[in-house]
Amino acid sequence: MASAMVEGLLAQKAAVPADLACFTPSGRTAALLAKKTGIAQADSLPGLLGRADIVVVAFKPQHLAAAENQLGELTAGRLVISVLAGKTLARLARVFPRARNVVRCMPNTPSKIGAGVTGWCAARSLTAEDRAAVTTLLGALGTALEIAEGSMNALTAVSGCGPAYVFEFAGALREAGVAAGLDPATAETLAIETLLGASRLLAQRQASPEHLRDAVTSPHGATFAGLQRLAAGNFRGLIKEVVAAAQARAQELSGD
């Protein structure tokens, strides 16, 4: 996710490489990101945060406890933006007690091309300057929505995890095309372009998904037959179960 955010900021020209730096304890991931994007790689947390005004925390949520001792002092007076799934503002406030404010957010991977969606909430009211910084940073990644913290795990399950569901559907549609007699390359192109075109149409038209679905469904036609199989397999029920499972896991990750 850190890589997606850096690439999105640079692609949208909301930052230049000299504005950004990264650090990981092993150095390996940071080195790859620095080489790919041209940003600086710090050799330590103090080196990373020495001149930083905004700190984006984007490591695995399970590693938060191990990082707590160092980060508490090093983030004093800074704006902290967390991408750690499930970690609540209350938990983050204990880790960053001297930060001037803490923002919890959940972007998704399309952020790397400026087509992401990010939900966020803040521990306290943001100053005008910090609100502008947050909206600029997250807005460079795509759509940014300020929401109540109680909705963050649900948002994580829908949009944070959502691209993976779409990629899985694309793979399934490709495989179905092959099973129907298409060569793999053609089936993959058809699956990707169909998803892309349908998504663009949905975004541009002032119509619900159901309305657009019905507009292409002739009574007892080919689309109707396919939709009947989706309904028989409880497709919408399955998607509800998928989101519920992801939401439950996000909640589990909020534990210390």
C-alpha positions in Angstrom: 0.0 0.0 0.0 2.9 2.4 0.7 4.1 1.7 -2.8 0.7 2.5 -4.3 0.5 5.7 -2.3 4.0 6.9 -3.4 3.3 6.0 -7.0 0.0 7.8 -6.9 1.4 10.9 -5.4 4.1 11.1 -8.0 1.9 10.3 -10.9 -0.6 13.0 -9.9 2.3 15.4 -9.3 1.1 16.1 -5.8 4.7 15.5 -4.7 8.2 15.1 -6.2 10.6 12.4 -5.2 12.6 14.9 -3.1 9.5 15.4 -0.9 9.3 11.7 0.1 11.4 9.1 2.0 10.9 5.6 3.2 12.2 3.2 5.7 11.8 -0.5 6.6 13.8 -2.4 9.2 15.3 -4.9 6.8 15.9 -2.3 4.2 14.9 -4.6 1.4 11.4 -3.3 0.6 12.4 0.3 1.1 15.3 -0.2 -1.3 13.0 -1.5 -4.0 10.6 1.3 -3.5 13.4 3.9 -3.6 14.9 2.4 -6.8 11.5 2.3 -8.5 10.3 5.8 -7.6 13.4 7.8 -7.0 12.5 8.7 -3.4 15.1 8.6 -0.6 15.7 5.6 1.5 16.5 6.4 5.1 18.8 4.1 7.1 16.9 4.5 10.4 13.7 5.8 11.9 15.4 8.9 13.3 16.9 9.5 9.9 13.5 9.1 8.2 11.6 11.3 10.6 14.2 14.0 11.4 12.7 16.6 9.0 9.4 15.0 8.4 6.2 16.9 9.1 3.8 14.1 8.0 4.4 10.4 8.8 2.6 7.7 6.9 2.6 4.4 8.8 2.1 1.6 6.3 3.6 -1.6 7.7 1.7 -4.8 8.7 -0.8 -4.1 11.5 0.7 -7.0 13.5 4.0 -5.2 13.8 2.6 -2.1 15.5 3.3 -3.3 19.1 7.0 -3.9 18.2 7.4 -0.4 16.8 5.6 1.4 19.6 8.5 2.4 21.8 10.5 4.1 19.0 7.6 5.7 17.2 6.1 7.4 20.3 8.8 10.0 20.7 9.9 10.3 17.1 6.5 11.4 16.0 6.1 14.1 18.5 4.5 17.2 16.9 3.9 15.5 13.6 0.8 14.5 11.7 0.5 10.7 11.6 -1.5 9.0 8.9 -2.0 5.3 9.5 -2.9 2.7 6.8 -2.9 -0.1 9.3 -6.1 -2.2 8.8 -8.2 -2.5 11.9 -6.0 -0.3 14.2 -8.4 2.1 15.9 -7.8 5.8 16.6 -7.7 5.0 20.3 -5.0 2.4 19.8 -3.0 4.7 17.5 -3.3 7.5 20.0 -1.5 5.3 22.6 1.3 4.6 20.1 1.6 8.2 19.0 0.7 10.1 22.2 2.6 13.3 21.2 1.6 13.5 17.6 -0.3 16.7 16.8 -3.0 14.6 15.3 -3.6 11.0 14.1 -5.5 10.1 10.9 -6.7 6.6 10.2 -7.2 5.8 6.5 -7.7 2.8 4.2 -6.7 3.3 0.6 -6.8 0.6 -2.1 -4.3 -0.5 -4.7 -5.8 1.4 -7.7 -4.3 4.4 -5.8 -1.1 3.8 -7.7 -2.8 5.1 -10.9 -4.9 7.8 -9.2 -8.0 5.7 -9.4 -8.3 4.6 -5.8 -10.8 5.3 -3.1 -9.7 6.1 0.5 -11.8 6.3 3.6 -10.4 8.3 6.5 -11.2 9.7 10.0 -9.2 11.8 12.4 -8.7 11.5 16.2 -9.5 15.2 16.7 -10.6 18.1 14.5 -7.9 18.9 12.0 -6.5 22.4 11.6 -7.2 23.9 8.2 -3.6 23.3 7.2 -3.6 19.6 8.2 -7.0 19.1 6.6 -5.7 20.5 3.4 -2.6 18.3 3.6 -4.7 15.2 4.2 -7.2 15.9 1.4 -4.3 16.7 -1.0 -2.4 13.5 -0.1 -5.4 11.2 -0.2 -7.1 13.1 -3.1 -4.0 12.5 -5.2 -4.8 8.8 -5.0 -8.4 9.1 -6.3 -11.6 9.6 -4.3 -11.2 10.4 -0.6 -14.2 10.1 1.8 -14.2 11.2 5.4 -16.3 8.8 7.4 -17.1 7.9 11.0 -14.6 5.5 12.5 -17.3 3.0 13.3 -17.6 2.4 9.5 -13.9 1.9 8.8 -13.9 -1.9 9.1 -16.8 -2.1 6.7 -15.1 0.2 4.3 -12.0 -1.9 4.5 -14.0 -5.0 3.6 -15.7 -3.3 0.6 -13.1 -0.9 -1.0 -9.9 -1.8 0.7 -10.2 -5.5 -0.2 -12.6 -4.9 -3.1 -10.0 -4.8 -5.9 -8.9 -8.3 -5.1 -12.5 -9.4 -5.5 -12.7 -7.7 -8.9 -9.4 -9.3 -10.0 -10.7 -12.7 -8.9 -13.9 -12.2 -10.9 -11.8 -11.2 -13.9 -9.8 -14.4 -13.6 -13.0 -16.4 -13.2 -14.5 -14.7 -16.3 -11.3 -15.5 -18.3 -11.4 -19.1 -17.2 -15.1 -19.4 -18.1 -14.3 -18.0 -21.6 -11.6 -20.6 -22.1 -14.0 -23.3 -21.0 -16.4 -21.9 -23.6 -13.9 -22.3 -26.4 -11.9 -19.1 -26.5 -8.1 -19.1 -26.5 -6.6 -17.8 -23.2 -5.3 -14.5 -24.6 -8.6 -13.6 -26.2 -10.6 -14.6 -23.1 -8.4 -12.5 -20.8 -8.7 -9.4 -23.1 -12.5 -9.8 -23.2 -12.7 -10.2 -19.4 -10.5 -7.1 -18.7 -12.1 -4.8 -21.3 -15.6 -5.9 -20.3 -15.0 -5.0 -16.7 -13.3 -1.7 -17.6 -16.1 -0.7 -20.0 -18.9 -1.7 -17.6 -17.2 0.2 -14.8 -16.8 3.4 -16.9 -20.4 3.2 -17.9 -21.6 2.8 -14.4 -19.4 5.7 -13.2 -20.6 8.1 -16.0 -24.4 7.3 -16.0 -26.8 8.6 -13.4 -28.2 5.1 -13.0 -28.1 2.3 -10.5 -26.2 -1.0 -11.2 -29.5 -2.8 -11.3 -30.9 -0.4 -13.9 -27.9 -0.9 -16.2 -28.2 -4.6 -15.7 -31.8 -4.7 -16.7 -31.1 -2.4 -19.7 -29.0 -5.2 -21.3 -31.1 -8.1 -20.2 -33.7 -9.2 -22.8 -36.5 -11.5 -21.5 -35.3 -15.1 -21.7 -32.2 -14.1 -23.7 -28.5 -15.0 -23.2 -27.9 -12.4 -20.5 -31.0 -13.5 -18.7 -29.9 -17.1 -18.7 -26.5 -16.2 -17.2 -28.1 -14.0 -14.5 -30.5 -16.8 -13.6 -27.4 -19.0 -12.8 -25.9 -16.2 -10.7 -29.2 -16.0 -8.8 -29.4 -19.7 -8.4 -25.9 -19.8 -6.9 -26.9 -17.0 -4.5 -24.2 -14.7 -5.9 -25.3 -11.6 -3.9 -25.5 -13.7 -0.8 -21.9 -15.0 -1.4 -20.6 -11.4 -1.8 -22.2 -10.5 1.5 -20.4 -13.4 3.1 -17.1 -12.3 1.5 -17.4 -8.8 2.8 -18.5 -10.0 6.3 -15.5 -12.3 6.5 -13.1 -9.4 5.5 -14.8 -7.1 8.0 -14.5 -9.7 10.8 -10.8 -10.1 10.1 -10.3 -6.3 10.1 -12.0 -6.3 13.5 -9.7 -9.1 14.7 -6.6 -7.0 13.6 -7.8 -4.2 15.9 -6.6 -6.2 18.9 -3.3 -5.3 20.5 
